[in-house]
Amino acid sequence: RARVNKLPEFLNEMMKGMEPISGKYVILDDIPEFYNMSNFKLGEKVKVFDGEGLFLHEMTLQTSLAESNLVGNVYFANYSVWIGRAVDYYLYSTWPKLYMDENFNSEFVCTKCRIDHLGEAMPFDTINVRMFLKEQYDNGLVISYEIYANGDKRLAVASQSLLWLKRDDQLKPSIEKVPEVLINKVLKKTQKC
């Protein structure tokens, strides 16, 4: 038989302090019109790569207790961090100018990301994030990912849409075609794999 006890007073006070404050809210400014989802167009489809796509890169990461919770598994939120690291590292190693040239005012922006979680990682697993170029558009790329633990346990599959933007002196973005030099570097690098 279970018995319900009253919360200790200090815990009760802490919990009351976390309750919503009724009648107090902040009205946020409208999101700038550019960031309306209908404006994020990848443009005309240039090429679709067969099967899982054109292999781009594999990044290996090590998990630790820092990514885990009290239950002992790794938070699913880390999967998007791993994807971000993999794509940043790949683009940096392909064309460092994207990240190192302070006068370079263009970048890829993620407009869509979907992760289907198939399994859980644990602390001290070795994580492999495999990247594939799935589709090439005038103004962007669609990259797919496979995430594995310890080489063979499939944790997730993901897809990410990247839009190429250029910013003016006031940092206002405009959509542009992905530079041919970048596409050529990506394709040339994959031929070496």
Helices and strands as residue ranges (DSSP letters): H 9-17, G 33-35, G 37-39, E 45-48, E 54-62, G 65-67, H 77-94, H 97-100, E 106-117, E 126-137, E 140-149, E 153-167, E 173-175, H 180-192
